[in-house]
Structures are given as C-alpha cells and as structure tokens.
Amino acid sequence: MSDANDAYADNDLREVKQLGMWASIASLSYIFWIVGGMELVERIAYYGVKASAGLYAKAPVSQGGLGISLHDYGVIISVWALMQTFIPVFTGGISDRVGYKETIFASTLIKISGYLVMAFFPNFWGFLFGAILLAGGTGIFKPGIQGTLVLSTGRQNTSMAWGIFYQVVNIGGFLGPLVAVHMRQLSWDNVFYACAAIISLNFLFLLAYKEPGKEERIERNRKIKSGEITQEALWKDALHELKKPVVIYYMLVFAGFWFLFNSLFDVLPIHIAEWVDTSVIVTSLFGSEGTSNGILQFWLGLDNSGTKVMPEGMLNLNAGMIMTSCFLVAALTAKYRITTAMLAGCLLSIIAFVLIGATNAAWMIVLAIAMFSFGEMMISPKKNEFMGNIAPKGKKAMYLGFVMLPQGIGWGLEGYFGPKLYEMYASKEIFSRELLLDRGMSASDIAAIPQGEAFTTLVSHTGESAQSLTTLLYNSHNIGMAWYIIAAIGTISAVGIFIYGKWLLTLQRARA
C-alpha cells in the first residue's frame, strides 16, 4: 500500500450495495425509532426559536422584540454557529467514551436552560447567552443521537436509514416554526417557554432508550483502566483523525454549501417579511377575504387574521416537503455515488438562490424554496451517511461530530456576513431612513427613530400606502445582489464537491 493510502488504512471507503426501500425500512430496529423521536422533539424546540430569530432580533422593543441591528444579529448568529458546530468535534469523542445516554441527558438540561435565559432576559446579551447555551446543548446532543443511529443500522440499509431519519426529524422542523408563529402573536417570551416545555419530553424517551454497543464500551473502558490497552488523549485522537486528507478536503469543499444553506434560515425570513407580499398566496387559495379556519391558519402558518402567510410559514414548505418525501429521494439517490448525489443537490440549491434574487413574487419564492428543499434532500442526509461509513470502528460519534465542521465554517461565516450582505443590499430599515431624508425629515429626527420602526415612520410621514412604498424601495435598489453573491459562494462549493468526488473514486480504485 502506498504512503498516500496509509492515511486511510482504518477507514472503509467502499460503496456498499443498499437493500431495497421496503426491505431497508423493515430492517430498522426499535432503537432507531427512539432516537428519531428524540431528534424530532429536539427539532420542534430548536426550530421554534431558529426560524423566528431574525424576526425577533429586528422587531422593535415596543413590539416585544430585541430592536437590534442586523449587524448585531449577525454577531449572535456567528457565535451560535461556531459554538454549535465545533463543540461536536470533541463531544463526539466524549459520547463514544462516556456513553450516549448520559450525554443526551446532559444536553437536554443545558438546552432547557438556554430557552429560559432567552425568555427571562429579552436583550442582546440575554439572547446571546441563551444562544450559547442552546449551541452547547445541541453540540453535545447530536453525536450521541447520530452515533446511536450508526450502531443500530448496517451498511446495507444505511442510505434509507439516514433518509428516513432526516425525514422524521423534519416533522420537528415543520412543527417548530408553526408553534413559533402562533406563540409570538401572543408574546415573544411564550415562544421560549413553549420550546423549553417541548424539549423536556426527551426525558420520557430516555426511559425507553437502550444504548447499542454499551457492553463493548464498558469492556473497553475496563481494559483501559486495568492497563490492558492504552487510550490516546481525546484531543490527540480527534486531531489525528482530523489530519486525514479525506476529512480536511471534506471540510473545505462543503463549507460553501453550508453558507448557502444557513442563509435560507437566517436571512430569508427577514427578506420575506420585508419584500414579499404573501397575501397573494392566501388570495389565490381562499379568495380576497382569506380564511378564518383556525386549523388551516395553524398548518399553513398564517397570521391570526388569515390573510397572509407568515415568513416562518413560507419557509416551512422546506420541512414539509422533506418530512413527506425525503424517503423517496433517499431511495432514488441510493442508486448513485454519495458525492454525485451531493453535487446535484448543491447545484439545485444554487439555482434556487438565484431565483430568490431575481424576483419578490410570492409564488416564485415558493418555487425557490421547493427547489432548495429537493437539493437539501439530496445532500444533507448523505453527509451523515458518508462520514458514518468511513469512520473507523469505535469512532463513529467522533466522525459524526466532524460532519459539523464544514457546517461550522460555512454557518460561522454566513452568520456574520449573511445578515451584513442583506443589510448592505436589501435592508428596508436603512432604505426607509434614506427616503425619509429625501422626503424632508431632519437627520436628527431620523436618528431618533427606534431601531425597527423606520418603515412605519415612513408610511405615516408620507401618507402613502405600505405596499406602494415597498414597491418603490424594491425597484430603486439592487436587492437581489445579496442573493447572487450567496449563490456564487455555493457555486465554488459545487466545483469543489465535483473534484472531491473524482479524487475519492481514484483513491478507492487504487485500494481495490
């Protein structure tokens, strides 16, 4: 074996033929469904906050929001991203050694405290500290859940297992924003209290949880204590694996996709709230009067008057599509190489972002979200399957922690630059202040307007309708540029994924 291949001696890079769809589903054990349930509950709570975070940040204090600038919001999101995605690099190894059940329990306590801090301290520092706690709890939670999934499945059903797991947890991703839509119309703190109560349900799931491979872990720990085998320090062990080119290149090429991915959740809700007239969708479906049906208002994410779709409701198409069709996409992509499927998903997502930049028509935004969702279904479950497959024995959770590294790089950069790009090219708040100056308001009066209230002040100052002023501001600024720049970053990533796939194929043939 050549020196170039020595780095992969412990990693299984083979592509294994998958079982058929129904055979794969039938082969999944009860523990797979238990961890799916825990992830579902955690995602309901997580996305209840995440989907509304930008709206909460920019909402004026008079409406119960933080009333902060998008720059300050970007600082919070960037810290949140770096904490949540880099912690699993080390907590994954801890989960392998300490036990999955123990780390899942601890993470749930930490996440509950994060939601409560957000509720008790409605200011920049309170939200930042709450986000840090949520990030830490999520970073500890993920490796234990995903490590369990890897150990409770085999190489023949892993593609369908990850696809179904991703589909199940997106039920949580679908329900969370709907909870937030209706809770925040009562008051913002209700969102955080509801999420704290929801995540507490995982304590019930833990009663039925049985860690796979526990006996082997306990026996290994016994041998380490007795001196029969030696164990490298965790940070050294993680660093040794991180230095493998297959991991380094993976981090670099997928970082751009995660910049793209997280922009959808961090920035698009703000874009929809400011520039997209979603009443068009309600009028198309129910007529100009909208709907007073409470069930439809909840499931479609409508406002309490039933006349427009809330931003979280628009974005919820993403989770709705995934939870209903991800297993079909998983079955389709199981026939292709993992890197090929991920490349196709990245390209589809890039096209979606170009479409968002090109128009603010509500139904076109719906189409863009649908396109992105298909792309996500091709790429996101596959990242876990890929890393779980190549991980050496006894390091499954560690490698699934590594999955978060490119997301950490991409989301960390997007968390800071995404809102900044939007503020630079598309901020309705800034454009409104500029137009107020043009329409005769003094600079001192404009400076005195509370953050988040510039557009409503513009409406009252000019006497023009909110819709006509929105159209004027949209047409007089190059708002799509922010989305084109994000799409360009994703394009660089797509090129990298293509090259990475070719390199892996060459490597596998060399080892054959």
Buried (B, 14 or more C-beta within 10 A) or exposed (E): EEEEEEBBEEBEBEBEEBBEBEEBBEBBEEBBBBBBBBBBBBBBBBBBBBBBBBBBBBBBBEEBBBBBBBEBBBBBBBBBBBBBBBBBBBBBBBBBBBBBBBBBBBBBBBBBBBBBBBBEBBEBEBBBBBBBBBBBBBBBBBBBBBBBBBBBBEBBBBBBBBBBBBBBBBBBBBBBBBBBBBBBEEEBBBBBBBBBEBBBBBBEBBEEBEBBBEEEBEEBBEEEEEEEEEEEEBEEBBEEBBEBEBBEBBBBBBBBBBBBBBBBBBBBBBBBBBBBBBBBBBBEEBEEEBBEEEEBBBBBBBBEEBBBBBBBBBBBBBBBBBBEBBBEBBBBBBEBBBBBBBBBBBBBBBBBBBBBBEBBEBEBBBBBBBBBBBBBBBBBBBBBBBBBBBBBEBBBBBBBBBBBBBBBBBBBBBBBBBBBBBBBBBBBBBBBBBBBEEEEBEEEEBEEBEBBBBBBBBBEBBEEEEEEBBBBBBEEBEBBBBBBBBBBBBBEBBEBBBBBBEBBBEBBEEEE
